[in-house]
Amino acid sequence: MATQVAILMGSASDWPVVKETYMTLKKFGVAADVRVQSAHRTPDEAAEFARTAADRGYAVIIAAAGCAAHLAGVLAAHSTLPVIGIPMPGGVMDGLDALLSTVQMPGGIPVATVAIGKAGAVNAALLAVEILALSDPALRTALNNHKKTLREGVAKANVELQAELQRM
């Protein structure tokens, strides 16, 4: 399968969280390229990557960054592909600054923003799969199966809870 998702991190230190994105995509059989690009330290390279991403076959860009977290916005400014931003935990505000700077994009430059940290990393992958599933029936089926598994897990947890409550 062709690589359809690009995952960019502002720093290699983001990998322990971003690995969740990569592994979730892999679970769905979606290939991804992972790179370190910085909106501030390698701005020309980041902009060039975004400008040429569609021509190279990417359909979605996922960008993870902390603190000022401008990577997703920079990429979105230079591409018409959907960009999903993952705010990274850490820093003085423990990721709140990254969340706000990722979600508060000016009109005309959209960035889909997910939760801070690992939950956001998983959700970024799932959102990318949902986007790709619009034109891929096999991915749509895989997503339906994923949701079914989630429902079954909750139902099982409830049965176990009710049994515990009966023993009290």
N, C-alpha and C positions, 0 to 999 in steps of 0.2 A: 504494500500500500504506500502511496506517495505521502511524504511528510506534509501535513496540512496545518500544523500548529507550530508557531514559533514561541518559545518561552524565553524571555529576557529578564535578567536579574541585574539590579544596580550594583551588586557586589557578590563575590563568591561566598561571602558569609551568609547569604540568603538561602543557599542550597539546602540546608536541613529542612526548611519549611517548603521551599519550591519543589523538593523531591516528591512531596505529596501530590503536587499537580502532575508531575511526570508519571508517577506510578498509577494515578487514577486514569490518565489518558491511556496508558499502556494496558490497563485492565479492560478497556473498551476496544483495544486494538488500533488506537489512533497514534500514529507516529508523531513525534515532536523533536524539534531541534532545541537545544538549551544553550544559551550563550550569556556571557557577562557583557553588558553594555551599560554605560553610565550617561545619563542626561547631562551631567556636569563635567565629568572627566574625559568622556569620549563623545561629545555632542555631535560632531560631524559624522562619525561612524554610526551612531544611533539613528540619526536622521536619514542617512543613506540606506541603512537596513530597512527602515520603514518605507521609504520611497520605492524600493525594489522588491519588497516582500511579496506582493501580489504576482509580479512577473515571475518570481521564483516558485510559485505554486502554493504559497501559504494562503489559508482562508481565514485564519484567526491569529491574533497576536495576544499573548498574555505577558504582562509586565509586572514584575514584583520590585518594590522599592520601599525603603524606609525613610524616616525623617522628612525631608522636604518632598520626597516621592514624586518628582516631576517626570519620571521615565515614561509612564503610561501616557501622560499628556503630550510629551514630545513626540512619541511614536504616533499617537492619534493625529497630531498636527500635520504629519508628513505622510499619512496613509488614509485610504478609504476603507481599509479592512476593519472589521470589528476589533476593538482593543478592550481587553479585560484587565483591570488593575487589581493587584493584590497588595494591600497595605501591609507592610512588615512590622512586626512587634519590635519594641526596643526604643532606645532614645529617651529623651527627657520625659516625653508624654506617653511612653510605652505603646506607641503605634497610633495614638489618636491623631497626632499631627499628620502622619502618613495617610490615615483614613480621610481626614478633611481635605488634604491637598489633592488626593486622588478623586474624590467624589465631587468636589466643587470646581468642576471644569466650566469654562465660559461657554455660553451658547454657541453652537456650531462645531464644537470639538468634543463629541461624546466619548466618555470612557465608562464602560460598565464596571462598577466597583463592587467587590465582594468583601466579606468580613476580614478582619485583621487576623493574620497568622494562619495556622494549619487548616482550620475550618474554611477559611477563605481560599486557601490553596486548593483544597478538594473541590470547593464550589466553582472555582475558576475553570477547572478541568471539566466539570459537569456542564457548565454553561457553554463551553467550547463544543462539547459533544452535542449538546442540544442544537447549537447553531449548525453544526455539520449534519445533524440528523434531519434537518429540513429537506435535504436532497439525498439522503442515504437511508433507505428503508431498513437496512440491517442495523444501523446505529439506533434508529427509532425503536426497533424491537429490543435491542440491548438495554436501552433506557427504560422501556416498559418493564423488562425483567428486573432491572435494578430497583425500580420503585416498588415492585411486588415484593422483593426481598426485604426492603425497608419496612413495608407494611406488616409482613409476616414476623419480623423481628419485634415490632412494637406489640403485636397481638400476643406473641409468646411471652414477652416481658410482663404484659398485663395478666396473663393466666398465672404466671409464677407469683406475681404480687398478690393476686386474689387468694391463691393457695396459702401464701404466708399469712395473710390477714385472717384467714379462717382458722389457722393454728393458734392464733393469739387469744 
